[in-house]
Amino acid sequence: MSQSKTKHVGTLRASVYVQITSLTRFSRLYAGRCSTRNSARNIPCIAKLTNLGRHVSGTAGASAVPTTWVDSLPPKIRPYLYLTRIDKPIGTLLLFYPCAWSITMASYALEAPLTTPLTYLGLFGLGAVVMRGAGCTINDMWDKNLDKAVERTQSRPLARGDVNQRQALVFLAGQLTVGLGVLLQLNWYSFILSLVTTYPLMKRITYWPQAVLGLTFNWGALLGWSAVAGAVNWSVCLPLYAGGVCWTLVYDSIYAHQDKADDVNVGIHSTALLFGERTRPILGAFSASTVSLIGLAGVLNAHGMPFYLGLGLGAAQLARVLWKTDFASRPSCWQGFVGCGWSGFWIWMGALADYAVLISGLA
């Protein structure tokens, strides 16, 4: 083939690729809009065109996923990392903070050496990463078809077709095996796994799935103390756990407001839909309960002023979030959700500062 013909064919291929890519982007936008009206099933040609674009580009639609550090890794592992939401660490932190509160408070009560909290914070940190990722995988396996109909979740790997159910199941087995290695040392694995597995189902049968998530995400408030002390001090840990559950109801209700319009169409329940226009005062009450219950745990554990300074900063952060969040705005709800994580951080910093004062001999 002559050089001019080769150049012409190359140009033609490039032109076809650009046109298909443009049409693919349009089809995704159009399908996304239709899916929120629960009518995407009526336009099969759009789905075929999207798949054609994926085939020609050879990227399986990866370009539509927001650019993160994950995109710098080999293409074959990217969908699995996105499946775990590892690019959004806020979920892992929300799972980790109740563990950190409990470990630090137990270390304070026992006047344990610094190596004790450091060891268990590392162990629980790894457990939080693994189990949060497993929870996301289970959630997406349950919600694959629903995610296709919700604008915000259409780019998730299972919903997009970048990973199939069998691949996700094998990946989940690996995640749970790693989690088993961490959590069997703490003897709570089966309890945690049952809660993680149950949460996606609750969204279909009750308007209180956030309460179930609270039971799941705050197990560390009990388990952390048990790991350090060898047994749970229920007088301290129960109010700490209850405060964590209330905290989860606050941040996950804010999170649920992002998808409330789509949730109505696909039959998903949430406290965002249940609370409606009363969300702000109800979440204000849960925030006050969070601070009060964690404060009670601090009193029963004989904490000093640093603990309450941290708790006060956490309370101020929750108040700031509830004051500023626009529950009709998806970006504002996301910012509020992340902002709630900072309240958990400040509570931990208060407990950690109190422990540091104790072991330094300044108390």
N, C-alpha and C positions, 0 to 999 in steps of 0.2 A: 504494500500500500504506500502511495506517495506521501511525502511529508505534508503536503497541503491537505490531502484527504484525512490523514491522521489528526491533523490540527482541527479540521472541521468536525470530525467525529467527537473529539475531546470537548470541543465547544458545545456541540449538541447535547452530549451527556451532562455537561455542567448546567446547561439551560434547563434540561428536563429535571435534574435534581433540585434546582432552585425553585422551579414551578411546583413540584410535588411537595417540597418543604413548606412553601407558602400556603398551599392548599391544606396541608396537614395541620398547620398552625390554626388556619381558619376553622377547619373541621373540629379541632379540639375545643376552640372557643365556643363554636356553635353547639357542639354536643354538650359542653359544660352547662351552657344556658338552658338547653332543653332538659337536661337531667334534673335540674333543680325544679323543673315543672313535672318531673316524673314521666317525661315523654321521650327519653333518649332511645327507648326500644323501638320507636316508630321510624327511626332514620337509620336503618342498617347500612345504607350506602356510606354514611359518614364514618361508621366504625371501620368499614373495609378500607376507605381512603386513608384513615389514620394508620392502619396496619401496613398499607402499601408504603406510606412515608417512612415508617420504622424500618421496613425491609430494605428500601433503597439506601437510606442513610446509614444503616448498619449500627445504629446507636440504641435501638430499642426504646426510643423516646427519651433518652437520658438528658437531652438538651433542655427539656422542659422543667427538669428538676432544678430548683434554685442552687446556684453554685456555692459549694461549701468545701471544706478540706477533704471530704470524702471523694470529691471528683478528681483529686490528684492521685488516687489509688487505682490499682488495676481494675478495668471495667467489670470483670467477672465477679468481684467481691462487693462492688458498690451497692447492688440491690439489697444484699443481705445486711449491710451496715445501715442502709436507709430503713430497712425493716425494723431494726432495733432502735431507731431514732437516736443513734449515738451522736448525730450532729446537733441534737437539741438536748443538752445535758440537764436542763431544768427538771425534767422528769426524774432523772436519777437523783438529783439533789433533794427533791421533795421526798423521795423514799429514804434517803440517807439521813436527813436531819433528825427525825425522831430517834433513830439509832444513836446518833451523836449526842443528843440531849441525854438519853438514858445512860450511855456509857460514861459520859463525863460526870453526871450526877452521882452515879454509883461509885466512881473513882473518888469523888469528893467525900462521899459518906464513909468510905472505907479508908480514906487517906492512902490510897494505893500509889505505888511508885509510878513515875512517868511512863515507864515501859508498858504498863498495863493498858492505859487508854490508847496509846499509840498502836499497840498490837491489835486491839479489837477494832479501832477505827479503820485500820487498814483492811482487816478481814471483812468487816461490814461494808466498807466502801466497795470492795470487789463484789460482794454479794449483791449490793444495790445495783451495780452496773449490769450484772448478769441477769438478775431476776426482773429488773425493769425491762431489759431487752426481750426476755422471754414473754413477759406480759404483753408487750407490744406485738410480738409475733402471734401470740394466741388471739389477741384482739383483732388483728388484721385477717387472720384465718376465719374467724367468726363473721367478720364484717366485709368480706371481699366484695360482695354484690352491693351492699349498702354504700360502701365507700365510692363506688362508681357513680352513685347518684348524688353525692355531696360534693359541692364545688371544691372545698378546701382539701378533701382527702382523695381526689381523683388521681393524684400523682403518686400515691403510695404504691410500692412495688407489686403487691398482689393485685390491686385494682387495675394497674396498668398492664399487667401481664408480663412484667419483667421477671417474675418468679411465679411458678405454679404451686398448687397446694401440696403436691408431693415433695417438691424441693423445700418448701417452707416447713413441712413436717419433719424432714430429716434435719434441717437446720435447728428446729426447736428441740429435737432430741439431743443435739450437741449442747445447746444452751442449758437444758435442764440437767445434763450430766455434769457440766461445770458447776452449776448451782448446787447440785447434790453434794459435790465434793466440799463445797464451802459450808452449806447449811446443815448437813448431817452431823457436823461437829457440834451443832447447837441444838439438835434434836427437835427442830420445828419445821422441817422441810415439808412434810405432808400437809400440815396445817396451812402453810403459806401457799403451796401449790394449789390447794383446793380453792382458796380465795381468789388467787390470780385467774384460775380457770373459770370461776363463776361470774366474775365481774361483767364480761361482755354479754352474758345471758340476761343479766339484770336490766340492761338498757331496753330490753324488749318487753319486760313484764311489769316494771315498776317505775314510778317517777323519782325514785330515790336511789339510782345506781351510784350516785356520789357518796352515799352513806356506806355502801358496800366497798367502794374504793377506799374510804376512810379506814374501814376495818383492815383492809389489805395493806395500805401504805404506812400504817402506823404500828405494825407488829414489832418494829424495832424498839418502841418505847417499853415493851415488856422484855423482849429478847436481849436487848443490850445490857440491862441490869442483871439478868440471869447469867449472861456470859461472864460478867465481871465478878459477881458475888457468889455464883453457884446456885442462887435461888432468887425468886422475884420478891421484892418488898412491895406487896400489894398496896399498902397505904400510900406509897409515893407513886408507884407505877400506874395504878388505875386512873387517878386524876390526870396524870401526864398523858396516858393513852387517850382518855376521853377528850382532853384538850386538843390532841393531834387530830382526832376524828372531826371535831368541829372546825379545825383549821382546814382540813381537806374539803369539807363542805363549802368553805368560802372559796378556795382557789379553783376547785373543779367546777363549781357553779358558774364562776366567771368564765372559765374555759368553755363550758357548754354553751354559753351565750353566742359563741362564734358561729355555731351551726344550727341555731334554733329554727331558722326558716326552713332549711333543708330537712331537719329532723321531723318536722310536722308532716312533710310529704312522704317520708319513707317509714314512718311509724316508730321512730326512736323516742324514748322518754328521757327526761332529765329534770333536775331541779330548776334549771333555767326556764323551762316551760311551765313547771308547777308554780314557781314564785312569780313569774311574769313581771308586772309593774311594781310588785312589792319586793323585788330582789334586794334593793339597797338596804331597807330597814331590816329585812330578815338576815342578810349577811352581816349587818352591823351587830345583830344579836348573837350570831354565831362567833363573830370576832371577839366580842366581849366575853363570851363563854370560853373561848380559847385562852385568852389572857388570864381570866380568873382561875381556870382549872390548872394551868401550868404554874401560875402563881401559888396556888394551894399546894401543889407538889413541891415547890421550892420551900414553902413554910414548913411542911412536914419533913423535909430533908435538911432543915436547919441551915439554909443558905444565907449568905451575907449580901451586902449591898451590891457588889458587882453583878450578881445574878439578876437582881431586880432592875438594875440599869439596862442590862441587855434586854430584859423582858419589856421594859418601857420603850426602848427603841423599836422592838418588834411590834408593840401595840401602835406606836406612832406610824410605822410603815403600813400596817393594815388599814388604819384610818385614812392615810394618804391615798392608798389604792382605792378604797371605797368612795372617797370624795371625788377622785379624778376620772374614774373609769366610766366611759360612755358605753352602756350595755347594748346599744344599737350599732356600735362600730366594732368590726372584727379586729382591726389593728389595736384599738384601745383595749379590747378584752384581752388580747394576747399580752400587751404590756402590763395589764393588771395581774394576769396570771403569773408572769415572771416576777412582778413586784412582790407578790405574796411569798415567793421563795426567799426574798431578802428578809422578810420578817422571821422566818425560821432560822436564817443565818444569824441574825442578831440575838435571838434567844440562845442559840448555841454559844455565841461569843460571850454572853453573860455568864453562862455556866462554866465555860472554859477559863474565863478571867478569875472567877471565884476559886476554881480548883488551883490555878496558878498561884494565887495569893496564899492559899493554904499550904501547898508544898514548898513554897519559898520561905515559909516561916514568918511571913509578915502579918498573918491573921492574929 
